[in-house]
């Protein structure tokens, strides 16, 4: 239930951290000389990308654990992680083109990082589709776990795509030197997104547990 | 107005709008699930009382 004390404390922490993060992004961080104000998208964009990568790792972890133990809780863990990974990736894919348009002159280009990110996003959407369209039960859960493990291969590809393809095909810089104020702002945003991710994960897991309980109760009433 | 600022506003506005929607959906669904669980538990309790 949402009224659990830990979730309440986390909600307060997330709200305060979000306020600090927004103030840091808009008031504390200096304006980038070449890109101007639009560069401020960077702070939430990168934090969301990191959260998405963490979520995909948790899908991998939950899937491995499910195949090992066959415990439903690991399956729920993988499912909820995939949902959050997709949500954060969607923001990355939405904010990236908005940042790119004034800087690169185009919303989208099929360069390595953008392409691998889009492929990863699509694979995890397919992962959730496998779960929704499959018959509820152990077979679908097992199949989803295999997809969850195989899909994770793409995540390091997104990160290393900058080094793996030729430099003339890249739009993303290989390394970014940040002003100390920009670096602190980035770290504040990382912390905020970590708290937000934990909160959303907790809420969704509690909800999934509640749904499983409801299903068990309906089975009992039908007997 | 600078186009960069417009894109910045769309990005952050979009983020907070979607986050609010996501949280609202979680809270609403939680309420529905809790109500269903309570109703089923009450039904089970009532039928157990009738049997005894």
Interface residues (C-beta under 8 A of the other chain):
Chain A: X1 X2 X22 X35 X36 X37 X38 X40 X41 X44 X45 X87 X91 X94 X95 X98 X99 X101 X102 X196 X200 X203 X204 X206 X207 X210 X211 X213 X214 X217 X218 X220 X221
Chain B: X2 X3 X4 X5 X7 X8 X10 X11 X12 X14 X15 X18 X19 X22 X26 X27 X29 X30 X33 X34 X36 X37 X40 X41 X43 X44 X47
